[in-house]
Amino acid sequence: MADTSPDKSSSTTIKRGPAASTKLQDETLPSTKTELSEHTRQLLSLRYDLLDKLGSGGMGIVYKARDRETGEVLALKILKSTLIDDATLMERFRNELRLARRITHHNVCRIYDFNRLEGSAFISMEFVDGNSLRELLNRPDRLEVPQVLHIARQICAGLGEAHIQGIVHRDLKPENVMLDRFGGVKLMDFGIARSLDTRSTATGSFLGTPAYMAPEQAEGKPVDRRSDIYALGLVLYEMFTGRAAFNGDTPLAVALKQIRDTPPSPRNLQPGLPVQIEYVILKCLCKDPAKRFQGVEEVEAALAAGATDYQRESLPAPDDGTVKQNSSPRFATDLVLFSLIQLLYVGFYLAALAKLERIDILTERFSPGWGWLMVVGVTVSALVGLAIRLYLLTAVAFHYPGLWGNFSRIFILILVLDELWAMSPFLLAHRIGFGLAFAGTVPLLFLPFSQRTLISLYFRKGPADWRSKKTMTTP
């Protein structure tokens, strides 16, 4: 194998020698199966035995090969001639691969060398004995949550190390995630997408795979590690739900959906998915990079919280009589109290609407000529209040995950409305006395803040603060 030390050139020349005349071993692929030109096949045969074709794509063809110099089995990616003819591209390609080669992590497929010889070019890299994540996803059985979490943690680990080294993948997708026979994950093709960026710009095309492309990448804007986090969100979406987040008839249609559309809720497709994991996926998929997770380590920590929630929900209920005492989570009490407060206000509004005539008489007694204005104010505020309370009660009943974000957005309106209605006991002051009316007003003044506290206690769960749910809204 050629020298792989970073301080030496990544381009290696394979010299002709006695091995050139060595007859290929029996398991070597016949030339008719290699899909390579005879010239390229002969050049490779100077050092390598091609054992199997592993796949092909926009870059070229990948083969499993044996290096006769070392006896090691590795993967060879033979680049297309259309790429090789661009000298500027090849130089940039070599430089980017030199950077990518600095990633030494067990969850990243090692790149050994970039070789150019007599009009051909290929990359030698670590061979992973296993299947791609795409092959796993194409199987009829849906992946189990623990299995997905195990894969996701390893993707995060490999991607995080690359980002520490300043490498952005730009083409993270199931095809570039390999799983070995023992469940280990290897990320592939780091640095390759970035090296082609200038070529794609020059031709007016976009780089990457539209189904796993960040909006800013689809728009031709600068990308960074947060673009990889968006792609990670798309991969997580597909692993957890069994379907891609966006589909279209053409690559362009899919790219436009990445820019404009929001995917269906993962929990609508997979009802048993923990809310914490849905939160992680949707936060990764924010259109605005500033609203996504800012680092892979944040994604990993949030997924760990989701794994804890899943394990807790998966525990069997005890049958020793302790269920009634311990099975009800504390946050259920928060929602019950929140709902009771909403019902209290619904009662206020309905009572006020039923007594509008009496309110008119009372206000005319204290402020002649202004009673009608009070009646209009009470009617409008009661109707608006009813609409808000019914929405909140419905959101609680259906466990709507966006409740906290929506509640936060309308909190000022709720605060003003509730503070005005806190004065309602004074309408009965002529009967109950001002002292009792004042005593009833004080706790009502605090109810808006009590509601905010109760709803936040339910939706704020560990590192995935549900206040961030508001950042999932598409700009």
C-alpha positions, -999 to +999 in steps of 0.1 A: +000+000+000+013+035-007+024+058+021-006+074+038+011+099+060-005+133+058+027+152+051+032+134+018+014+138-015-019+120-018-012+112-054+007+079-058+022+064-089+021+026-092+053+014-108+054-015-132+072-045-119+072-082-118+037-082-104+025-070-138+030-103-153+015-122-124-016-141-133-047-130-115-061-153-089-091-174-098-115-153-077-106-122-096-135-107-116-133-114-154-128-082-174-163-085-189-177-079-154-157-050-143-173-023-166-138-008-169-118+000-200-092-026-208-065-001-203-077+009-168-082-028-158-046-035-169-032-006-149-051-017-118-040-053-122-004-042-117-011-041-080-047-051-073-070-081-078-105-070-084-127-093-064-162-079-066-182-049-078-197-031-048-217-004-065-217+026-088-229+062-087-222+097-099-186+095-089-177+062-105-175+025-097-165+009-064-148-025-063-137-048-036-100-055-043-070-072-028-037-053-026-011-079-036+017-058-019+001-061+016-024-088+012-051-064+025-086-063+012-098-028+005-122-008-016-113+010-048-134+038-061-125+044-098-135+079-109-154+086-141-133+100-170-154+131-171-141+141-137-105+131-144-103+154-175-108+185-152-073+193-139-085+220-115-111+197-101-086+169-096-063+192-077-090+204-054-102+168-051-068+157-039-065+185-014-099+178+001-091+141+004-059+150+021-080+168+047-106+141+050-078+115+056-071+133+089-103+118+103-092+088+123-124+076+140-138+041+142-171+053+128-155+068+097-143+048+068-106+055+064-093+069+031-059+056+022-048+072-010-057+091-041-040+076-071-036+090-106-019+071-134-020+073-172-054+089-176-071+070-147-078+080-111-090+060-081-093+062-044-083+034-021-102+031+011-112+009+040-134-021+030-164-025+052-178-061+052-215-054+056-244-035+040-253+001+035-280+017+056-300+020+024-301-018+020-313-021+056-340+005+050-352-013+018-360-044+038-397-050+044-394-049+082-393-015+099-363-008+121-369-010+159-364+022+179-334+007+200-317-003+167-322+031+152-308+048+183-278+026+182-271+035+146-279+072+152-254+075+181-226+061+159-235+084+130-233+113+154-200+102+168-184+099+133-199+131+120-189+150+152-152+140+147-153+151+111-167+185+122-140+189+148-115+184+120-133+211+100-147+186+074-183+190+062-197+160+045-223+177+023-238+143+011-248+124+042-274+098+031-282+061+038-260+051+008-230+066+025-236+049+059-222+014+061-230-012+087-206-041+093-216-075+104-213-066+141-236-035+139-207-010+137-213+021+116-189+036+091-195+069+073-182+072+038-172+098+012-161+126+035-145+155+015-156+142-019-187+163-022-169+195-011-142+189-037-169+190-065-185+222-053-167+245-077-176+222-107-213+222-097-213+260-094-197+264-128-223+242-145-252+258-126-263+225-110-266+218-073-244+194-055-255+165-034-286+143-032-318+163-032-336+139-009-309+146+018-300+181+009-303+211+033-324+241+020-293+264+019-275+238-001-304+235-026-303+272-030-266+273-037-258+292-005-227+285+017-230+254+038-215+244+071-218+216+097-255+226+103-262+215+068-249+181+078-272+182+108-302+188+085-292+158+064-288+138+096-324+148+105-336+135+071-318+102+078-332+099+113-367+107+099-364+078+074-350+054+099-377+061+125-407+063+102-397+040+074-402+066+047-384+096+033-393+131+045-398+144+010-406+128-023-411+142-058-412+132-095-379+149-102-348+158-082-356+195-087-391+189-072-376+173-042-350+201-038-378+227-039-397+208-011-366+209+010-367+247+007-404+253+011-422+223+027-425+208+062-426+170+064-455+151+081-451+147+118-430+116+126-455+106+153-483+106+128-465+080+109-451+061+139-475+068+169-453+049+193-423+072+188-414+092+219-421+129+217-385+136+226-372+118+195-398+136+173-385+168+188-349+159+178-359+151+142-379+182+137-353+205+152-327+191+129-351+199+100-356+236+107-353+255+075-332+282+092-298+269+102-297+291+133-328+273+147-313+238+143-290+221+167-257+239+164-235+209+169-238+171+166-231+167+203-264+185+210-282+160+187-265+131+205-275+144+240-311+150+229-313+115+214-299+101+247-328+117+265-352+102+239-337+068+246-343+072+283-379+081+276-383+051+254-369+028+280-391+042+306-422+038+285-412+003+275-409-010+311-437-034+320-462-022+347-457-039+380-485-062+392-479-060+429-505-033+436-481-004+433-493+007+399-520+030+413-495+047+435-465+051+411-476+047+375-491+081+370-463+105+359-460+138+377-465+158+346-501+144+342-510+164+373-496+195+357-519+191+327-549+183+349-544+216+369-538+235+336-571+221+322-590+229+354-579+266+351-591+267+315-625+253+326-627+279+353-623+307+327-648+290+304-672+292+333-665+329+338-671+337+302-703+317+299-716+333+331-708+368+319-725+362+285-756+349+303-757+380+325-750+407+300-782+426+308-774+426+345-739+439+337-754+467+316-776+477+346-747+477+371-723+497+349-750+523+341-755+527+378-719+536+383-711+552+350-742+565+333-739+565+295-710+541+294-728+508+301-730+498+265-692+501+261-687+478+291-712+453+275-693+453+242-660+449+260-673+420+281-688+403+250-657+406+228-633+395+255-655+366+265-658+353+230-620+357+224-614+340+257-637+311+249-619+305+216-585+305+233-596+282+262-613+257+239-581+256+217-559+250+248-582+223+261-583+206+227-545+207+224-541+191+258-567+164+250-548+155+218-514+159+233-503+184+207-465+188+208-466+224+196-488+236+225-459+252+244-447+272+214-482+285+206-490+292+242-458+313+244-467+332+213-501+343+226-491+346+263-492+384+262-528+383+248-537+358+275-520+379+302-539+411+292-572+392+289-569+374+322-557+405+341-589+423+329-611+394+339-593+393+373-613+425+381-647+407+376-652+401+413-657+438+417-689+435+397-703+416+426-689+440+453-723+455+460-734+420+472-703+404+486-685+436+498-653+451+485-631+432+509-642+398+496-641+411+460-605+422+465-596+388+481-610+371+450-592+393+426-557+387+440-554+350+431-570+356+397-542+381+390-516+353+394-535+327+372-518+336+339-484+330+354-496+298+370-508+285+337-474+293+321-456+274+349-478+244+347-476+240+309-438+245+309-434+219+336-450+194+313-432+203+281-398+211+295-381+177+296-343+175+300-320+189+274-348+191+248-365+222+263-399+223+246-397+260+245-375+254+215-405+238+198-413+273+185-381+272+165-395+244+144-419+266+126-409+272+090-398+308+085 
